[in-house]
Amino acid sequence: MKLLILDAGHCLSLALARVARRRSDTELMIEAGCEVTPGQLEALAPDALVIPPLARPISAEPAAVTAHARSVETCMEACVTSGVPLVWCVSDQLYEDGFDSPIDEHVIPRPRDESLRRLIATGDRIRAECPHHLIVRVGPMFALEGGHAWLDDLIDTLVAGGELRGETDVIFCPTSVDAVAMALVGMLQQQRCGAEAWGSYHLAGTEPVSAYTFVSTVRTQLATRLEGRGDHRQLGTLKALSHHHGQPLRRVLNCRRVLEVFGVHQKPWRLEMGLMLDAWCQANEVVPSSPASEVTP
């Protein structure tokens, strides 16, 4: 299977590259830009085109959201012309107001924000014009490297002694970018083998938590690992935020369909985060300096 993914520096692009290197049945081609033409698709002949998500669209500049939507639509048109399946990953923030219960795949987001509605219009076009598509809605993704990696920013802030802020009343399911990459490859392998299970799917980590609990867990786990290695550096502080006046906003994705159709299980985010923190500590280990040798006259 040959996949083409856009936005070379995105954390999902890097994660897919890692997955492809470990498999003999998957070849990955990465384009630096965020758009392709029918000519490019015909020349490269991928089995699918993968578009990484725009992270945190709620806080992104409206111009950036519009540009992303236009790029996705340009890619969709190229896919339809060339007969190449399209995979578009989308942030769970499109469910702007959340839901009291886990959100099923058939529930189309209906945000009030004009920029977010522009992304919904793009999804509507894909469903109407591109029969061979996967729209994969993901929870907040975290990784150690690449654009929109999130976890690396949290660690850098803590190590620099800065302050981390997190809402106590925004509930979501953090999602390891490595888990998303492995799931996408597995889903597309099955599609290539004739599954014909196109449509929208939810993909997120297990255990819904608040944004504050997530960043607090990152700090606690990082401190524990550093202490165990004899590294006693002082980490930054935490600040709890509250924006929803006692009524938590829940963006919890129901990932039942991706399990039933493709056998993809959600990954525990605490385990995935722990593995990444282990890798970071190993790569950034502080080697104690040895005392200066005494010089014998």
C-alpha positions in Angstrom: 0.0 0.0 0.0 1.3 3.4 -1.0 0.1 6.5 1.0 0.6 10.2 0.2 0.4 12.5 3.2 0.6 16.3 3.2 2.2 18.8 5.5 5.6 17.2 6.0 6.3 18.9 9.4 3.0 17.9 11.0 3.3 15.5 14.0 0.9 13.1 12.3 3.1 13.0 9.1 6.1 12.2 11.2 4.2 9.5 13.1 3.0 7.9 9.9 6.5 7.9 8.6 7.6 6.0 11.8 4.8 3.4 11.3 5.7 3.0 7.6 9.4 2.3 8.4 8.4 -0.6 10.7 6.1 -2.2 8.1 7.0 -4.0 4.8 3.5 -3.5 3.4 3.3 0.3 3.6 5.1 2.9 1.6 4.7 6.6 2.6 5.2 9.6 0.4 5.2 13.0 2.1 4.6 16.3 0.4 5.8 19.5 2.1 2.7 21.5 1.0 -0.9 21.2 1.9 -2.4 20.8 -1.5 -2.0 18.4 -4.5 -3.1 18.5 -8.1 -4.7 15.8 -10.2 -1.5 15.6 -12.1 0.5 14.9 -9.0 -1.9 12.2 -7.9 -1.8 10.5 -11.3 2.0 10.6 -11.3 2.4 9.3 -7.8 -0.6 6.9 -7.9 -1.1 6.6 -4.1 -3.7 4.2 -2.7 -5.0 7.1 -0.5 -4.3 10.8 0.2 -4.1 11.7 4.0 -4.6 15.2 5.3 -3.5 15.9 8.9 -5.9 17.9 11.1 -5.8 21.6 11.9 -5.1 21.5 15.6 -7.1 23.7 17.9 -9.3 25.4 15.2 -11.3 27.2 17.9 -8.2 29.4 18.8 -6.8 29.6 15.3 -7.0 32.7 13.2 -10.0 32.7 11.0 -7.8 33.1 7.9 -5.9 30.0 8.8 -9.1 28.0 9.2 -10.4 29.2 5.9 -7.1 28.5 4.2 -7.2 24.9 5.6 -10.7 24.4 4.4 -9.9 25.6 0.9 -6.8 23.3 0.7 -8.9 20.3 1.8 -11.5 21.1 -0.9 -8.8 21.5 -3.5 -7.4 18.1 -2.5 -10.9 16.6 -2.6 -11.4 17.8 -6.1 -8.1 16.3 -7.2 -9.0 13.0 -5.5 -12.3 12.8 -7.3 -10.7 13.6 -10.7 -7.9 11.0 -10.1 -10.0 8.4 -8.4 -7.8 8.4 -5.2 -9.5 7.9 -1.8 -9.3 10.9 0.6 -8.6 10.7 4.3 -9.2 13.9 6.3 -8.4 14.0 10.0 -10.5 16.6 11.9 -10.2 18.1 15.4 -12.9 17.2 18.0 -13.2 21.0 18.6 -15.7 21.2 15.7 -18.2 19.9 18.4 -18.0 23.4 19.8 -20.5 23.1 22.6 -19.9 19.4 23.4 -22.5 16.9 24.4 -23.6 15.5 27.8 -23.1 11.9 26.4 -20.4 10.4 24.2 -20.7 11.7 20.6 -21.6 9.2 17.9 -20.1 9.3 14.4 -23.4 10.1 12.7 -23.7 13.3 14.7 -22.6 16.1 12.4 -21.0 19.1 14.3 -23.1 22.3 14.2 -20.9 25.0 15.7 -21.9 28.6 16.1 -18.4 29.9 15.2 -18.3 31.1 11.6 -14.7 29.7 11.1 -15.7 26.3 12.4 -18.8 26.3 10.2 -16.5 26.7 7.2 -14.9 23.4 8.1 -18.3 21.8 8.4 -19.1 23.0 4.8 -16.0 21.3 3.6 -17.0 18.0 5.3 -20.5 18.3 3.7 -18.8 18.7 0.3 -16.7 15.6 0.8 -19.6 13.5 1.8 -21.6 14.7 -1.2 -18.9 14.6 -3.9 -16.2 12.1 -2.8 -17.7 8.6 -2.2 -14.3 7.1 -1.3 -13.5 9.1 1.8 -12.7 8.7 5.5 -13.4 11.7 7.8 -11.6 10.8 11.0 -12.4 12.9 14.0 -9.7 12.8 16.6 -9.3 13.9 20.2 -6.5 16.4 21.1 -3.4 14.7 19.7 -0.1 14.7 21.6 3.5 13.9 20.5 7.1 14.7 21.1 7.9 16.3 17.8 6.4 18.0 14.8 3.9 20.7 14.2 0.9 20.7 16.7 2.7 18.1 18.9 1.4 19.7 22.1 3.2 17.5 24.5 6.6 18.9 23.5 5.4 22.4 24.2 4.1 21.3 27.7 7.5 19.7 28.5 9.5 22.7 27.3 7.3 25.1 29.4 7.8 23.0 32.5 11.5 22.5 32.1 11.9 26.3 31.5 10.1 27.0 34.7 7.0 28.5 33.0 3.4 28.2 33.9 1.0 25.6 32.4 -2.7 26.5 32.2 -5.6 24.1 31.8 -9.4 24.3 32.1 -10.9 22.2 34.8 -14.3 22.2 33.0 -13.3 21.1 29.5 -13.4 17.3 29.2 -11.9 15.4 26.3 -10.0 12.3 25.4 -6.3 13.0 24.7 -5.0 11.0 21.8 -1.5 9.7 21.1 -0.4 10.7 17.5 1.3 7.3 17.3 -2.0 5.5 18.0 -3.7 7.6 15.3 -1.1 6.8 12.8 -1.2 3.0 13.5 -5.0 3.1 13.3 -5.1 4.9 10.0 -2.7 2.5 8.4 -4.7 -0.5 9.7 -8.0 1.0 8.4 -6.5 1.8 5.0 -5.0 -1.7 4.7 -8.5 -3.1 5.2 -10.0 -0.7 2.7 -7.4 -1.8 0.2 -8.4 -5.4 0.8 -12.0 -4.7 0.0 -13.7 -3.5 3.2 -15.4 -0.6 1.4 -16.3 0.9 4.8 -16.1 4.6 3.8 -17.5 7.4 5.9 -16.9 9.1 9.3 -15.2 7.6 12.3 -14.1 8.7 15.7 -10.7 8.0 17.0 -9.6 9.0 20.5 -7.8 7.8 23.7 -9.5 6.2 26.6 -10.5 7.9 29.9 -12.0 11.3 29.5 -10.2 14.0 31.5 -10.2 17.7 32.0 -7.5 19.8 30.3 -6.2 20.6 33.7 -5.9 17.0 34.8 -4.0 16.2 31.6 -1.4 18.9 32.0 -1.2 18.1 35.7 -0.5 14.4 34.9 2.2 15.4 32.5 3.9 17.5 35.2 3.6 14.8 37.9 4.8 12.0 35.6 7.7 14.0 34.3 8.8 15.0 37.8 8.7 11.4 38.9 10.8 10.2 36.0 13.4 13.0 36.5 13.6 12.3 40.2 14.2 8.6 39.5 17.1 9.6 37.3 18.7 11.8 39.9 17.6 14.9 38.0 16.3 17.5 40.5 15.5 20.4 38.3 12.6 22.6 39.4 9.6 22.3 37.0 7.2 25.1 36.3 3.8 25.5 37.9 0.2 24.9 37.1 -2.8 27.2 37.0 -6.4 25.9 36.9 -8.9 27.8 34.6 -12.7 27.7 34.6 -14.7 29.1 31.7 -18.0 27.3 31.8 -19.5 28.4 35.1 -20.0 25.0 36.8 -21.3 23.2 33.7 -18.4 21.2 32.2 -18.1 21.2 28.4 -17.6 17.5 27.3 -16.1 16.5 24.0 -16.0 12.8 24.4 -16.0 10.8 21.2 -17.7 7.5 21.0 -15.3 5.3 19.1 -17.5 2.2 18.9 -17.9 2.2 15.1 -14.1 2.2 14.4 -13.9 -0.9 16.7 -16.8 -2.7 15.2 -15.8 -2.0 11.5 -12.0 -2.1 11.6 -11.2 -3.7 15.0 -9.3 -0.6 16.1 -9.2 -0.2 19.9 -8.7 3.1 21.7 -5.3 3.4 23.3 -5.0 4.4 27.0 -3.5 7.9 26.8 -1.8 7.6 30.2 0.2 4.6 28.9 1.0 6.3 25.6 2.1 9.5 27.4 4.3 7.6 29.8 6.1 6.0 26.9 6.7 9.4 25.3 8.0 10.8 28.7 10.3 7.9 29.0 11.7 8.6 25.5 12.1 12.3 26.3 13.9 11.6 29.6 16.3 9.2 27.9 17.0 11.6 25.1 17.5 14.6 27.5 19.3 12.9 30.4 21.5 15.2 32.4 24.9 13.5 32.9 26.4 14.6 36.3 29.7 16.3 35.8 32.6 14.4 37.5 34.7 16.4 40.0 37.8 18.0 38.6 40.9 15.8 38.9 43.4 16.9 41.4 46.7 18.0 39.9 49.7 16.5 41.7 52.6 19.0 41.7 
